[in-house]
């Protein structure tokens, strides 16, 4: 029973990893450049916010599915068939998932009690001035809430998003290639 389950888990893991690779590269190479040519900063900022939220949840689901499937395949395989390529394929996905958890932006950056103070933003999307440690002035966040969005900060956020997705796509792609070579070596 464990051999067919292991084979199915390998297939599911590599399929979701392929989708993860493709969606990351598509966001980087197609979606972000399209947002850069929008004529106004308000729609670009809103589109980036929606795209970042949607892609984070979609990639989280795919990443978790990939990890569970590959680790299940490794654990259910007979002792002689526990090939380390399954772990080497899961390791980059695990590292990207851990990085996303570590670098996740806070749920809200401004509240009535933070007036005149600085808040930690984690260095992610939004408008306003930000220093190298990822701190943003609340006055800038309130200006963004009032509809005053700085075009340069939106452009910088878009370029940062594009670069982040490109790097993630490359990491996922390398893991996908390792998985394909391993599956081919298994004969499945």
ZIZIQUI-V397724 format. One line per field, one symbol per residue. burial: # if it has 16 or more other ideal C-beta (glycine too) atoms within 10 Angstrom, else .. Layout:
BEGIN
burial: ???
END
This chain:
BEGIN
burial: .....##.##.##########.###.##..##..#..#..#..##.##..##..#...#..##.###.######.##.....#.##..##.###.##.......#...##.......##.#.######.#.....###.##..#....##..##..##..##.###.##.###.##.##..##.....
END
